[in-house]
Amino acid sequence: MNEQEREHVDSLIHGFLDGQLNERQQTELKRLAQHNPFIRKDLHALFRQKELLGFLPIEKAPNGLKEEVLARLERRLILSMESPRPSVRTGRFVLLVRWVSAAAAMVMLPLAILGLLVLQIVKPPEPKTVPVALTAPGQTAEPLQAGEGTASGEGPVLVLGTLTFLTEHPIPLNESIKKAVVAHKLLSSASSERFEDRAVYRIQCSQRQMLSLIQMLRPVWELSSKPQFVLAGGESPARTVVVEGIRPEQMEKLIRQSSPSRLQMTASHLERLNRRGLSDVAIRVPAEETGEGERILLPAEPRLAWEKEPTELPGGMTADGPAVVLVIEVRSPSEKK
Amino acid sequence: MKDSSAFQSKTLEEELLIKQSQRGDLEAAGLLIVRYQDRLYNTILKICSNPDDAAELAQETFVKALEKITDFKGKSSFYTWLFRIGVNLTLNFCKRRGRLSMHSIDASMGTEETDRASARLAGYLMCREKADPAGLAQDKEAREIVLKALGRLEEEQRVVLVLRDIEGLSYQEIAEILDIELGTVKSRISRARAGLRDLLEAVLA
């Protein structure tokens, strides 16, 4: 048997073992095997070898392989988020730019430090100023803490807090806020920032304008499932007050407050009120007892012990009132934290 | 008919798991791992001959596959695609490691059990006696001899033999996994079988 014939026979044998032969090839192999004991022996031996390999037991994967793979995936995901891909541009020009930048930084950094030192020495000492909060007439000013801030060059302002609208209709809600800002001519004192998941408006205006703005925004409450007001506690997180489900009239009440302490107290009161629910705290007086229809009595509002003056600016005030700042945030439900 | 519907349902389930994994569902990814971990590990182990390396390579295969699962377009079966990654990783690993540190087949010989297993194996493979291949494959000593002979084959021959005779893949699937021509698959399988037979005969003679 020459080499070519041997190769042909081999291909028939392996084709037979793998079930790849057609009828004609099978007949040919059968004939060859019948007449040649070597071919028969080869075929039989290879058949047995293949059979034995097929019976080798399947080794089980080690325990915990799945968990290890998933843990590795999570680790890699975290690492890929934390470390941006290094730039592949490492040509001569890029290296030169890096070298020049590093050299410039080496020169500039000591100069900047020296300049700062000189400035500290030469600069005349500034008188220490403590920003003061808005206070009711006749009261002493108190240092600014939570809920306070200063507007540069415009005197103290009362930072009300953050009003968050969780909504499935962010577009009409955002449009309403923009319209209200434009209608009150507050474009120059309002700013807005758009994030992927939310829009944030910072509005600074007089108390009267803010009241009017909130009144204009009353329909917006219908678009939000969970309006929330947060009065930040500044450096003391314990003082942070979150009023869930705040209503427009409650918001107006907060805006009318004349000082940070009043604001804090009123916000806490509203927080308790809303947390317990109106039906829990209100007392209903039937119409036959009042003689003028059903009446709902709400718990008395808190009042600072030393307060004698009205704690709330009157609804019909004639002046524009002090400056206030309100942050309005519009979020979609899935992004709400 | 029943088999066909079971196969269809399994395929649909797999498609669903792949789609969910592509959307980042780790639970679905976990189910895919469980489905293929034994077969993949077994194949890698037969190629690289070391359980620790095989476990590491199997993990790395799944991690790579799941990281790139969005690239899987369904042109081949998921199994073929996964094995392509696994086999290539294993071959690269073997190349880096250099020549496989296979022990001499004779090294473990000499004990009474191995002598007996060797005789049984020789009788079976050389068609001198009737034997039960399933029982022989379960015999630890006989199995060791076969696996060590397999480990001494050239890598490219060992891989096709594992994929064809142990894993039972078709020529077409092997060609896809190794990215080679169908004719090359056939010729490698022929050479690998003949090579293994020579090795075993040399040991068992």
Chai-1 contact restraints between the chains, C-beta under 6 A:
chainA,res_idxA,chainB,res_idxB,connection_type,confidence,min_distance_angstrom,max_distance_angstrom,comment,restraint_id
A,D10,B,S190,contact,1.0,0.0,6.0,A-B,restraint_1
A,H14,B,S190,contact,1.0,0.0,6.0,A-B,restraint_2
A,H44,B,C127,contact,1.0,0.0,6.0,A-B,restraint_3
A,A45,B,C127,contact,1.0,0.0,6.0,A-B,restraint_4
A,L46,B,R193,contact,1.0,0.0,6.0,A-B,restraint_5
A,R48,B,L125,contact,1.0,0.0,6.0,A-B,restraint_6
A,Q49,B,L125,contact,1.0,0.0,6.0,A-B,restraint_7
A,Q49,B,R197,contact,1.0,0.0,6.0,A-B,restraint_8
A,K50,B,D165,contact,1.0,0.0,6.0,A-B,restraint_9
A,E51,B,P133,contact,1.0,0.0,6.0,A-B,restraint_10
A,L52,B,P133,contact,1.0,0.0,6.0,A-B,restraint_11
A,L52,B,A137,contact,1.0,0.0,6.0,A-B,restraint_12
A,L53,B,D165,contact,1.0,0.0,6.0,A-B,restraint_13
A,L53,B,I166,contact,1.0,0.0,6.0,A-B,restraint_14
A,F55,B,P133,contact,1.0,0.0,6.0,A-B,restraint_15
A,F55,B,A134,contact,1.0,0.0,6.0,A-B,restraint_16
A,F55,B,A137,contact,1.0,0.0,6.0,A-B,restraint_17
A,L56,B,A137,contact,1.0,0.0,6.0,A-B,restraint_18
A,I58,B,D38,contact,1.0,0.0,6.0,A-B,restraint_19
A,I58,B,N42,contact,1.0,0.0,6.0,A-B,restraint_20
A,E59,B,N42,contact,1.0,0.0,6.0,A-B,restraint_21
A,E59,B,L45,contact,1.0,0.0,6.0,A-B,restraint_22
A,K60,B,D38,contact,1.0,0.0,6.0,A-B,restraint_23
A,A61,B,Q37,contact,1.0,0.0,6.0,A-B,restraint_24
A,A61,B,D38,contact,1.0,0.0,6.0,A-B,restraint_25
A,A61,B,Y41,contact,1.0,0.0,6.0,A-B,restraint_26
A,P62,B,A55,contact,1.0,0.0,6.0,A-B,restraint_27
A,L65,B,Q37,contact,1.0,0.0,6.0,A-B,restraint_28
A,K66,B,G30,contact,1.0,0.0,6.0,A-B,restraint_29
A,K66,B,I33,contact,1.0,0.0,6.0,A-B,restraint_30
A,K66,B,V34,contact,1.0,0.0,6.0,A-B,restraint_31
A,E68,B,Q59,contact,1.0,0.0,6.0,A-B,restraint_32
A,V69,B,I33,contact,1.0,0.0,6.0,A-B,restraint_33
A,V69,B,Q59,contact,1.0,0.0,6.0,A-B,restraint_34
A,V69,B,F62,contact,1.0,0.0,6.0,A-B,restraint_35
A,V69,B,V63,contact,1.0,0.0,6.0,A-B,restraint_36
A,L70,B,L26,contact,1.0,0.0,6.0,A-B,restraint_37
A,L70,B,G30,contact,1.0,0.0,6.0,A-B,restraint_38
A,R72,B,V63,contact,1.0,0.0,6.0,A-B,restraint_39
A,L73,B,V63,contact,1.0,0.0,6.0,A-B,restraint_40
A,L73,B,L66,contact,1.0,0.0,6.0,A-B,restraint_41
